[in-house]
Amino acid sequence: MRTQRTTILEPAAFLAACGLLAFGLAPARGQEAPPSQSDAKPVLPYRIITNDRLGVHMFQEDDMSITARVDSRGDIPLNLVGDVHLAGQTLEEAEKTIEDAYIKGQFIRHPKVTLTVEETAPREVSVQGYVKNPGRFSLAIETATTLVEIISKAGGFQDTGWGTHVKVTRIMPDGTAKTFEVDVDDVMKGKVKDKDRVQAANMILEPGDTIYVPERII
């Protein structure tokens, strides 16, 4: 079992580490980030997670085609090749990963792989602490869900909730935990104009994220 190390990051460092801005898309160098007040909901590429059930189809190689569930390590077992890590990848990226595995193993010279999602695993985040309705909340599969939206779904902050110090923890691909402390309350109330702080509060959540609202210190 990999040991999880928790690191608390500053806003810019956290957004860079997770590859996230307010809409999950980094602006090109020299360009401004999309305005946070936009009503557009970005469409996200499907990313494989643990417990997804995938169909692996190999063109003209029927004996290599399988249906398998992504295990707790993010791997699926392939014929001849063995376990291949796919969690976190888009379907297109995973197809390339599988093809490369067969080429590297010298099993198939020119593999052509097509992946299908036979069954999707639940996409959820956990909201804990001093919100009105703590619990687990489902994420849309291919549409972005932001931190602000999830706090709203949890009923908003309790009177004693410290909404300016919300903590978001994410397990990274290397097994380490990244935690970021963000001011959500003031952003929701329109009190914050700083771009980094607005982007942090509107970060796009990923399955498995944990959001914790501490009690306000009086």
C-alpha positions as CSV (number, residue, x, y, z in Angstrom):
1,M,0.0,0.0,0.0
2,R,1.3,3.4,-0.9
3,T,1.8,5.9,1.9
4,Q,-0.2,9.1,1.4
5,R,1.6,12.3,2.2
6,T,-0.5,15.4,2.6
7,T,0.7,18.7,1.2
8,I,-1.1,22.0,1.7
9,L,-0.6,24.3,-1.3
10,E,-0.9,27.9,-2.1
11,P,-3.7,28.8,-4.6
12,A,-1.4,29.1,-7.7
13,A,0.6,26.0,-6.8
14,F,-2.5,23.9,-6.2
15,L,-4.1,25.0,-9.5
16,A,-0.9,24.2,-11.3
17,A,-0.5,20.8,-9.6
18,C,-4.0,19.7,-10.5
19,G,-4.1,21.3,-13.9
20,L,-7.1,23.3,-13.0
21,L,-8.4,26.8,-13.4
22,A,-12.0,28.1,-12.9
23,F,-13.2,26.1,-15.8
24,G,-10.5,23.4,-15.8
25,L,-8.8,24.8,-18.8
26,A,-5.5,26.7,-18.5
27,P,-5.4,29.8,-20.7
28,A,-2.7,30.0,-23.4
29,R,0.3,32.0,-22.5
30,G,-0.4,35.7,-22.8
31,Q,-4.2,35.1,-22.6
32,E,-6.6,35.8,-19.8
33,A,-8.5,32.9,-18.1
34,P,-12.2,32.6,-19.0
35,P,-14.3,35.0,-16.9
36,S,-15.7,33.2,-13.9
37,Q,-19.1,34.7,-14.4
38,S,-19.7,32.8,-17.7
39,D,-22.8,30.6,-17.8
40,A,-21.0,28.1,-20.2
41,K,-20.6,24.6,-18.8
42,P,-17.5,23.0,-20.2
43,V,-17.7,19.5,-21.6
44,L,-15.0,17.3,-20.1
45,P,-13.4,14.3,-21.8
46,Y,-14.4,11.0,-20.2
47,R,-11.6,9.8,-17.8
48,I,-11.3,6.3,-16.6
49,I,-11.6,5.7,-12.9
50,T,-11.5,2.7,-10.6
51,N,-14.4,0.2,-11.0
52,D,-15.2,1.3,-14.6
53,R,-16.0,-1.7,-16.7
54,L,-14.2,-1.5,-20.1
55,G,-14.4,-3.3,-23.3
56,V,-11.1,-3.7,-25.1
57,H,-11.5,-4.5,-28.7
58,M,-8.6,-5.4,-30.9
59,F,-9.1,-5.1,-34.7
60,Q,-8.6,-8.5,-36.4
61,E,-7.4,-10.0,-33.1
62,D,-10.5,-11.3,-31.5
63,D,-8.6,-13.5,-29.0
64,M,-7.1,-10.3,-27.6
65,S,-10.4,-8.6,-27.0
66,I,-11.7,-8.6,-23.4
67,T,-14.1,-7.0,-21.0
68,A,-12.6,-6.1,-17.6
69,R,-13.2,-3.9,-14.6
70,V,-10.5,-1.3,-13.6
71,D,-9.1,-2.6,-10.2
72,S,-8.3,-0.6,-7.1
73,R,-4.8,0.2,-8.5
74,G,-6.3,1.6,-11.7
75,D,-5.2,-1.3,-13.8
76,I,-6.9,-3.8,-16.1
77,P,-5.5,-7.2,-17.0
78,L,-4.8,-7.7,-20.7
79,N,-4.2,-10.9,-22.6
80,L,-0.5,-11.7,-22.9
81,V,0.6,-8.2,-21.6
82,G,-0.7,-8.5,-18.0
83,D,-1.8,-5.5,-15.9
84,V,-1.8,-2.0,-17.6
85,H,-2.6,1.2,-15.8
86,L,-5.4,3.2,-17.3
87,A,-7.0,5.2,-14.5
88,G,-7.0,8.9,-15.1
89,Q,-6.6,8.6,-18.8
90,T,-9.1,9.5,-21.5
91,L,-10.4,6.7,-23.7
92,E,-8.1,7.9,-26.6
93,E,-5.1,8.0,-24.2
94,A,-5.9,4.5,-22.9
95,E,-6.2,3.1,-26.4
96,K,-2.7,4.4,-27.1
97,T,-1.4,3.0,-23.8
98,I,-2.7,-0.5,-24.7
99,E,-1.4,-0.4,-28.2
100,D,2.0,0.7,-26.9
101,A,2.0,-2.2,-24.4
102,Y,1.4,-4.8,-27.1
103,I,4.1,-3.2,-29.3
104,K,6.6,-3.0,-26.5
105,G,6.0,-6.7,-25.6
106,Q,6.4,-7.6,-29.3
107,F,3.1,-9.4,-29.3
108,I,1.4,-7.4,-32.1
109,R,3.3,-5.3,-34.6
110,H,0.5,-2.9,-35.5
111,P,-2.3,-3.1,-32.9
112,K,-5.5,-1.2,-33.4
113,V,-7.5,-0.8,-30.2
114,T,-10.9,0.5,-29.5
115,L,-12.1,1.0,-26.0
116,T,-15.8,1.1,-24.9
117,V,-17.3,1.9,-21.5
118,E,-19.5,-1.0,-20.6
119,E,-20.4,0.2,-17.1
120,T,-19.5,3.5,-15.4
121,A,-18.4,3.6,-11.8
122,P,-20.1,6.2,-9.5
123,R,-18.4,9.6,-9.7
124,E,-18.7,11.1,-6.3
125,V,-17.1,13.6,-3.9
126,S,-17.4,13.8,-0.1
127,V,-18.5,17.0,1.6
128,Q,-17.8,16.9,5.4
129,G,-17.8,19.3,8.3
130,Y,-20.0,22.4,8.9
131,V,-22.3,22.5,5.9
132,K,-26.0,22.0,6.3
133,N,-26.2,18.7,4.4
134,P,-22.9,16.8,4.6
135,G,-22.6,13.6,2.6
136,R,-21.6,12.2,-0.8
137,F,-22.5,14.0,-4.0
138,S,-22.5,12.7,-7.5
139,L,-20.6,14.4,-10.3
140,A,-21.7,14.6,-13.8
141,I,-19.6,12.3,-16.0
142,E,-18.7,14.7,-18.8
143,T,-19.8,18.1,-17.5
144,A,-17.8,20.1,-15.0
145,T,-18.9,20.4,-11.4
146,T,-17.2,23.2,-9.4
147,L,-16.5,23.5,-5.7
148,V,-19.0,26.4,-5.4
149,E,-21.7,24.2,-6.9
150,I,-21.0,21.3,-4.6
151,I,-21.1,23.6,-1.5
152,S,-24.5,24.9,-2.8
153,K,-25.7,21.3,-3.2
154,A,-24.7,20.6,0.4
155,G,-27.0,23.4,1.5
156,G,-24.3,26.0,2.0
157,F,-22.5,26.7,5.2
158,Q,-23.8,26.3,8.7
159,D,-23.7,29.5,10.9
160,T,-20.6,28.2,12.5
161,G,-19.0,27.0,9.3
162,W,-15.7,28.6,8.4
163,G,-16.5,29.1,4.7
164,T,-13.4,31.2,4.1
165,H,-11.1,28.2,5.0
166,V,-12.6,25.3,3.0
167,K,-10.2,22.4,2.5
168,V,-10.1,20.3,-0.6
169,T,-8.0,17.1,-0.6
170,R,-7.2,15.1,-3.7
171,I,-5.3,11.9,-4.1
172,M,-2.8,12.4,-6.9
173,P,-1.7,9.7,-9.4
174,D,1.5,9.1,-7.4
175,G,-0.5,8.4,-4.2
176,T,0.2,11.6,-2.5
177,A,-2.5,13.8,-1.1
178,K,-2.7,17.5,-2.1
179,T,-4.8,19.8,0.1
180,F,-5.8,23.3,-0.7
181,E,-7.4,25.8,1.7
182,V,-9.7,28.2,-0.2
183,D,-12.1,31.0,0.5
184,V,-15.4,29.9,-0.9
185,D,-17.8,32.0,1.2
186,D,-16.5,35.4,0.2
187,V,-16.4,34.3,-3.5
188,M,-20.0,33.1,-3.3
189,K,-20.9,36.5,-1.7
190,G,-19.1,38.4,-4.4
191,K,-16.6,40.0,-2.0
192,V,-13.5,38.6,-3.8
193,K,-12.2,40.1,-7.0
194,D,-8.7,38.5,-7.0
195,K,-8.6,36.1,-10.0
196,D,-6.6,33.3,-8.4
197,R,-9.0,33.2,-5.4
198,V,-12.0,33.2,-7.7
199,Q,-10.5,30.4,-9.8
200,A,-9.7,28.4,-6.7
201,A,-13.2,28.6,-5.4
202,N,-14.5,27.5,-8.8
203,M,-12.1,24.7,-9.3
204,I,-13.5,21.7,-11.1
205,L,-13.9,18.7,-8.8
206,E,-12.7,15.2,-9.6
207,P,-14.1,11.8,-8.4
208,G,-12.8,11.0,-4.9
209,D,-12.1,14.6,-3.8
210,T,-12.9,15.4,-0.2
211,I,-14.2,18.8,0.8
212,Y,-14.0,19.7,4.5
213,V,-15.5,22.9,6.1
214,P,-14.1,23.5,9.5
215,E,-15.8,25.2,12.4
216,R,-15.2,29.0,12.6
217,I,-12.8,30.1,15.3
218,I,-14.5,32.7,17.4
